[in-house]
């Protein structure tokens, strides 16, 4: 399990041979290193924090959003997503501006509010932040690998080309 801790961007974590417990423990070690036991992540001179649930910031919620996907919108039920999980260590890399080429950074107005996107075009990887102007911080909402129809339709590039704001919020 510890060998996953030495993985760097753009290597993928090796989780396929683990049982569910081992997989979660390996992912939790990476999450702990990158989000719980580190200095505050700062992007654009603003702190990046997990999204609060009912006003309380819960690391468990962020962990869940980074390794699972919604499978039932009505109940908000989530299930493990290997495509997200094997890239868990990429989130902090992108937030720290670890890559500059073929990266798209932009903000858009969504129905739920403003969102700031990091899009790594080479790896088809997206990190989503919610900028909060009045709080002078960002909430880290989620990160995911584009697969299937989303990758083929390139919805992120369509947002970039048609809906991006003039400035990154």
N, C-alpha and C positions, 0 to 999 in steps of 0.2 A: 504494500500500500504506500509506503514512504517514497517509492520511486516516482510516484505522480507529483510529489512536491518539487522535484527537480525539473519538471517539464516547463518549457518556455513557450511563448507565443511563436509560432503557429503550430506547435506540436499538439497532438491530441492526447488527452488522458487515456490511460489504458484501464478500462473498467469491465470489459467483456467477460473476463474469467472470474469475477467476483460474485459472491452471492449478494443478496440485497443488503444485508447488514454490512459486509465489507465495503461494498460500493458506497453506501451512505457515509461510513466512517472515513473513507478516503476523500470523498468530496467535502466532508465537514472539516477535515484538516486543512484543505486548501482554502475554504471559506474563512476559517478561523485565522489563518495566516494573512489573507488578503483584505479582510474586512473587520475582524474583531480585535486582533492583537497587533494592529499597525497604527501608524500615525493617521490622522484624519486625511482622507482623500480630498484633494482640492482640484477643482476644474474651473478655469476662467475666474480665478481668484475668489471662488465661492466654495464652501464646503459641500460635499456630496454625502447625503445620509439616506438610510433606508426609508421607504415610504411608511408613514405612520398608519396604523389601523386603529380606528376609534381614538385618535389623538395620541396613541402610544407607539413609539418606534420599537419594532420587534425585529430582531435579526433573523429569527426563525421564518418570518414572512418573506423577507428578502431572499434567504436561502432557498425557500420553496419556489419563489418566482424565477430564480436563476437555474433551477434544475428540473422544473416541471412545466407542463403546458395545460391550459384549460381544455377539458374535453367535453364539458357540458356548460354552456353559457348560462342556462337558467339557474343551475345550482352552484355555479362557479367551481365545480369539481375539477381537481387537478390530478394529473398522472405524470409519473417520471418520463422525462424526455431525454433520451440518450444524446441527441444532437446538441442540446443545451449543456448537458452535464459534462460532456467530454471537452467542452470549451470554457468551463467555469473560470479557469485561470486567465482567460483572455480579457475579462471585463476590466480588471484593474489596469492591465497593460494599455487598453484603449483610453481609459479615464486619465491616465498619466501621459497621454499623448505619445505613446510608445511607437506609433507608426504615423508617417506623414504622407507617403505615396499612395495614391488611389484611395484616399480617405475623404469622405464627404461629411462635413459637420454643418448642420443646419437646424433651424427651428421652424415649426409650423403651428398654425392654430388648428386644433382638433376639436371635435364636439365636446370632449371632456376637459378642454383647456389647452394650454400651450405645451408642446413637447419639443425637446431637443434630441436630435438623432445623431449618433456616430454611425456611419456606414462604411464598413471595410469591404470595398467592392471586390478585391482579390479573393477574400475568404467568404464573401456573402454573409457577413456577420453584422448584427445591429445591436447597439446599446441605446436604451431609451431613458432619458432624464426628464423630469418635470421641473422646469425653472420656476422659482418663486421669487418674483421681483420684490415683493414687500418683505420677505424674510431673508433675502440675499443669500439664498442657498438653492441647491438642487436636491430633489428626491430621485434616487435611483429606482426606476420602476421595474425594468427587466432587461434582459439581453437574450438574443436568440440567433440561431443560424437559419437563413432563408432556405427553405426546402420546397419541393413540389411546385404547386401552382404559383406561390408567392415568388419563388426564385425565377420561374419562367416568365411571369408577367412583369417582374422587376418593379413591384409596387413602390419600393423605397425610392428608386430613381425617379419614378413618376411624381412622387411627393416633392422631391428635390427640384425637379424641373418646373412643376406647375404651381406648387403651393408654398414654397419656402419664403420666409420673411427676409427682409433686407439685412437683418442683423441676427446674430446668435444670441438668444436670450440667456 
